[in-house]
Amino acid sequence: MLSIENGGSQPALLRDPEDQQTLPRDPEGLADILEASCILEASHVTELCTELPPRTIGHAWQLTYSTSCHGFSLKSLYRRLRASDSPALIVIKDALDQVFGSFLSHPLRPSDTFYGTGETFLFMLHPRFKCFRWTGENTFFIKGNLDSFAIGGGSGHFGLWLDETLYRGRSQPCYTFNNCCLSEEDDFHVIAMEVWTFN
């Protein structure tokens, strides 16, 4: 069993009660992450690290896809992730300066049905941090189509949905995560999107 401890201004720590060994939750190469990202700030990374599953600890964050480098194309995103078997972290900044996204238990790919596990979650980073975990209501975690992708679902609503241009998106409350709308408005326009993997 793992628990999180936060020592004031110190980085968030992970403690294993059995051996009392304390590990920093901030990833190695934090400066490199911030230099590579046009969205993430140090506080965002620290907050996310407290929520990421233990299997990501000790793995380097790699910027696998970025709209600023690779353009706005879902097909390009699928190609960039094709050889990866790593979990993926999707971070979005919209036209209203909101920052939000999703941690995916498996890489994003075209699929006939929903896939993934309960490690998948949605989050908001700015203007406030909030995490939405699996409710157990359904298993609509990840669904990739050629013209869009969706994270979370139920009754025709998706927790996070983006079209094939990766420019138009929608966020609505869904049964999978019992989330609120991640953006200020249901429909949003993407200014920047990054997909990080763990190697």
ZAMARGU-4260 file (C-alpha; in steps of 0.2 Angstrom, whole numbers, plus 5000, padded with zeros to 4 digits):
<rodrens>
0) 5000/5000/5000 | 5007/5017/4995 | 5002/5034/5003 | 5006/5052/4998 | 5014/5064/5010
5) 5017/5082/5006 | 5029/5092/5017 | 5024/5110/5014 | 5035/5118/5001 | 5045/5101/4998
10) 5041/5090/4983 | 5027/5078/4986 | 5034/5061/4992 | 5029/5043/4990 | 5031/5032/5006
15) 5031/5013/5006 | 5025/5009/5024 | 5034/4992/5023 | 5051/4998/5021 | 5049/5016/5026
20) 5059/5022/5010 | 5053/5039/5004 | 5054/5043/4986 | 5052/5060/4978 | 5036/5061/4967
25) 5043/5074/4955 | 5050/5065/4940 | 5068/5065/4936 | 5072/5078/4923 | 5058/5091/4928
30) 5068/5105/4921 | 5068/5096/4904 | 5050/5093/4905 | 5046/5111/4908 | 5058/5116/4894
35) 5050/5104/4881 | 5032/5109/4886 | 5023/5124/4881 | 5008/5120/4893 | 5015/5113/4909
40) 5022/5122/4924 | 5031/5115/4938 | 5016/5115/4949 | 5006/5106/4936 | 5019/5092/4935
45) 5019/5091/4954 | 5001/5090/4956 | 5000/5076/4942 | 5013/5066/4950 | 5003/5064/4966
50) 4989/5056/4955 | 4999/5045/4943 | 4999/5026/4946 | 5015/5019/4954 | 5020/5010/4938
55) 5025/5027/4931 | 5037/5031/4945 | 5055/5031/4940 | 5051/5032/4921 | 5056/5047/4911
60) 5043/5058/4904 | 5044/5059/4885 | 5035/5072/4874 | 5029/5060/4861 | 5016/5072/4852
65) 5014/5090/4852 | 5003/5101/4841 | 5017/5114/4841 | 5029/5102/4833 | 5018/5089/4824
70) 5003/5099/4819 | 4984/5097/4823 | 4981/5079/4816 | 4973/5064/4824 | 4981/5052/4811
75) 4998/5060/4815 | 4995/5057/4834 | 4990/5039/4831 | 5006/5036/4820 | 5017/5044/4834
80) 5010/5032/4847 | 5009/5016/4836 | 5025/5009/4843 | 5022/5013/4861 | 5015/5002/4874
85) 5017/5015/4888 | 5003/5024/4897 | 4999/5041/4890 | 4996/5058/4898 | 4986/5070/4887
90) 4987/5089/4892 | 4976/5102/4883 | 4976/5121/4884 | 4960/5129/4877 | 4956/5146/4870
95) 4950/5151/4887 | 4967/5147/4895 | 4960/5132/4904 | 4972/5117/4906 | 4965/5099/4907
100) 4967/5082/4901 | 4967/5063/4904 | 4979/5050/4910 | 4977/5034/4899 | 4981/5017/4905
105) 4986/5012/4887 | 4991/5022/4872 | 4978/5030/4861 | 4975/5020/4845 | 4960/5016/4833
110) 4948/5003/4841 | 4932/4995/4838 | 4927/4996/4856 | 4931/5005/4872 | 4947/4998/4880
115) 4959/5002/4895 | 4958/5000/4914 | 4952/5009/4929 | 4969/5018/4930 | 4963/5030/4917
120) 4957/5047/4924 | 4952/5064/4919 | 4959/5080/4927 | 4959/5099/4927 | 4975/5109/4930
125) 4971/5127/4928 | 4963/5137/4935 | 4961/5124/4948 | 4967/5106/4951 | 4954/5092/4952
130) 4956/5074/4947 | 4941/5062/4942 | 4944/5044/4945 | 4934/5029/4938 | 4917/5027/4947
135) 4915/5008/4942 | 4898/5013/4933 | 4905/5007/4916 | 4921/5003/4907 | 4920/5016/4894
140) 4938/5022/4896 | 4947/5025/4879 | 4939/5024/4862 | 4949/5029/4846 | 4940/5032/4829
145) 4948/5038/4813 | 4938/5054/4815 | 4939/5057/4834 | 4943/5050/4850 | 4934/5049/4867
150) 4939/5047/4885 | 4924/5041/4897 | 4906/5040/4892 | 4888/5035/4896 | 4871/5041/4889
155) 4879/5048/4874 | 4891/5060/4884 | 4909/5059/4884 | 4921/5066/4898 | 4933/5071/4884
160) 4931/5071/4865 | 4942/5078/4851 | 4939/5078/4833 | 4951/5073/4819 | 4959/5090/4818
165) 4962/5090/4837 | 4956/5108/4836 | 4938/5106/4841 | 4933/5097/4857 | 4919/5094/4870
170) 4919/5089/4888 | 4903/5084/4897 | 4899/5075/4913 | 4900/5056/4911 | 4896/5040/4921
175) 4914/5033/4919 | 4922/5047/4930 | 4907/5057/4937 | 4917/5072/4931 | 4911/5090/4928
180) 4915/5099/4912 | 4934/5100/4911 | 4933/5116/4901 | 4923/5132/4905 | 4911/5128/4891
185) 4906/5111/4885 | 4913/5115/4867 | 4931/5121/4867 | 4944/5125/4854 | 4962/5118/4857
190) 4976/5130/4857 | 4989/5117/4861 | 4990/5099/4865 | 5004/5087/4871 | 5004/5069/4874
195) 5018/5062/4886 | 5023/5044/4888 | 5034/5036/4901 | 5050/5027/4896
</rodrens>
